[in-house]
Amino acid sequence: MKKFALIIATILFMTGLMSVANVFGEMPLRIVVNGNRLFFPDAQPFIDSNGRTQTPARFIGESLGATVTWDGAEQKAVFVKGNKKLILYIGKKEYELDGKKLQMDTEALLQEGRTFVPARYVAEAFGATVRWDSIIRTVYIDTEGSSLPTPQPTKDPVYGWIKVETDDEYVEYHMSITFTSDQELLKARLDAAEKMFADVYGENIAREVFQYVRQKKTMSDVIDLKEFKIGNKIITAKASGVGIMVQVWKEGVVFQ
């Protein structure tokens, strides 16, 4: 284990870089209605092959104040709110709104026994305003006529780009932070990451480690791997390209 520690560190660092580069794709897809995030206990929303956000029918319908029923014989989901009625058919782009036949650019789907419907078409059928924020993969739906919220730059754009893993044979804590040339946003990310690290290992070592990685100011800056000690464990920090890595190695792992 001692012999291969540095090799493992390099492999994990490169793997971490790829994970950081693809962290956007790993961010959860969120649906926010009137400022409240919807939570789905089992089947989760997803983006279909047409680029539309598909959401479990009952959850999106009821969040908009509609009654939702399923007609298995005709393979259709029916949404009713007041005097408005929306009908979406599984596997069909044609749908009905108040008796009028219209066309979508996607279709409702039946997946793993659950009915999924395109969130935008359902929301707009009942007069809601819809906005998609690709940066934080969030669909904002407003039914109350108020302006849709602007994502806070110190929330998801910060924590959404910090990834922590704690299940590895050699590393007990692996943190990946995506570098950005936006210095204000970079500082916010590093501040958040330092606090997360400090909550686990203490403020003093967190301050020392993050003071080191904060030397990375540009994409081309390379911060060589450096070791820090906390008890009998080793912490390593390194940064290059888009990746900033901080790792706490399990006790007994020794670098040669």
N, C-alpha and C positions, 0 to 999 in steps of 0.2 A: 504493500500500500504506500509505503514511504517512497519507494522507487518511482512510482508512477504519478505521484501527486501533482507535479508540475505539468505533466502531459494531460492529466485530467483537467487541470485548471484551464489550460489552453483550449481543450475541446469544449468545456462548459462555456468558456467565454465566447467562442465562435458560435456555439449553439444559441447562447443568449443573444448575440447580435442578430441572428436570424429571427429569433422570437421577438426582439424589440422592433425590428424592421416590419414585422407582420402583426404587431400588437393591435393595430387598427382593426384588422380582421377578427381579432379575438374579443374586441369590446362587445359587451352585450347589446343587443338591439332593444331599444327602449321605446315605450309608447307612453306619452304624457298627455292626459286629458284635463284641461282647465287647471294646469299646474300640478296635478297629482299623477304620479307614475302608476301605471297599471302593473300588477304583479300576477304572473301566471303560474299556478301550482304545478302543472305538468307540461302540457304541450306549449312550446315557446314560439313566439313570432319569428318569421324568417323572411328573407328577401328572395322572391321567386325568379325564374329565368327571364322574366320581363322587367325586372328591376322594381317590382312593386312589393310593398311590405304586406305580407300575409299574416293575419291575426286570428286566433280562435274566435269563431263567430259570436258565441254567447258573451264573451268578455267585452269585446269591442261594442257590441250592440247595447248591452245593459249599461256600460259606462256612458253611453250617449243618451240614456233614458228611454231606450226602445225595448219593446218586448220581442223576444227572439224565439221562434219555433222552427222545428226541423221536420220536413216532409220527406220521409224515406222513400216513399213510393215514387215521387216525382224528383227526388234528389235535389231538393231546393231548400234554401234557408230564407225565412220570411221575417222581416223586421217591421215592426209597427210602432209608430210614435205619433200620438194624436191622430190627425187625419192623413198622415203620410204613411205610405206602405212601399217597402223595398223588397224585391225578390231577386235573389241570386241563385243561379243554377250551377251545380257542380259540373266542371268541365266545359262550360259555355261562356263565351264573351258577351253574349246577349243577356241583358237583364231588364227588369221592369221597375219603373218608378212611377207610382200613382197611375198604373195602368198603361203607361207609355213604354214602348220597347226601345231600349237604348243599347249602345255598344261600349264595352270596356276595351282596354288594350291588354288585359290579362283575364284571368278567370278564377272562380272560386275552386277550391281544391278539397278533396277528401284524403286525408293523410293519417295513417295509423288510427283510423276510426274517428278522427276529429275533423270537423268542418272548419276550413280556413277561408277567410274572405279578405279581399284587398281593403286595407284600412281607409285609404283615401276615398274610395268610392262610397263606402258606407258612411263615413263622416260627412262628406259633402252632400250626400243625399238628404241629410237632416239639417243642412244649412250651416255646418261647422266650417271653420277655416283650418286648413292643414298646412303645416310647414315641415320640411325635412331638413335636418341638420346632419350633413354627411360627416362632419368632423367628429361628432360624438355619437353618431348612429342613433339619432333620436327623432321620432315622429311627434311633433307637437300638434295637438288638436284643441281648438278653442270653440266652445259652443255658446259662450256668454258675450261675445262681441267685444271683449277686451283685447288688447294687443298681445300677441304671443310673446312669451318670455325670451329674452336673449340669453343664451348660455353664459354663465359666469366664467370668466377666464381662469379663475383659480379653483374651479371644481373639476369637472371631467377632463378638460384639456391638461390638467395637472395630474390628478390621480389616475386618469385613464391611460397614462403613458408611463406608469410605474408598475412594474410587475414583480411580485414576490413569490418565491417557491421555497417550500420547507421540507420537501420529501425527496431526499437524494441519499445515496449510499455514503457519500463522503462529505457533502455540504449540508449543514443544517439550516442555513439561511442564505438564499440567493436573491439578490435584488438587481433588477435591470431598469435603467432609466433612459429614456430616449432623449438624446441631445437635440436641441433646437437652437438655431441662430438668433432667435428672438430672446435677447438677454433678460428681459423682464419675465418672460414665461419660463426661461431656463432657471432663473433664480427661484421662482415659485415652485417649480418641480423639485429642485434640490432642497429647498426649505422643507417641503412636505416629506420628501424621502428621508431627510435627516431626522425629522420628528418621528417618523414611523420606526426608524432604526433605533433612535434613542429610547422609545417606549419599550423596546425589547432588551437592549444592551446597555443603556445608560447614556446620559448626556455627554459625559466627558469623552468617551471613545467615539461617539457619533460625531462630535465636533471635530475631533482630530482626523477622522477618516474623510469626512466631507470637506474639510478645509483643503485636503489634498486633491480630491477630484474636482473641486471648484476651479482648479487651475485651467481646466479645459474651457477655452473661450470661443474657439472657432472649430469648424468641422475638421480641419486638417490637424489640429492639435492632438498629439498622442501622449497620454499619461501612462507611463510604464507601471507595470504591476509592482505594488509595494505591500509589504507585510506590516501588520499591526498585531499587538498581543492583547488578549483579554483573558486573564487567568491562564489556563493551559491550552487555550484555543488560539488559532491564528485567523486573523481577518485579512483579506486581500482586497485591494481596490485597483481598478484599472479603467482606462477610457481610451477609445479611439473611434473615429468615424461617427456613427450615430449612437454608439453604445457606451454607457457608463455602467460599470459592474462593481458591486460590493458583495463579497461572499464571506460567510463565517464557516470555517471548516470544523468538522466534528473533532472532538478531543482525540488525540492520538495520531492525527494526520500531520505528517512532518514534511516540510519542503526541503529538498536538497539542492 
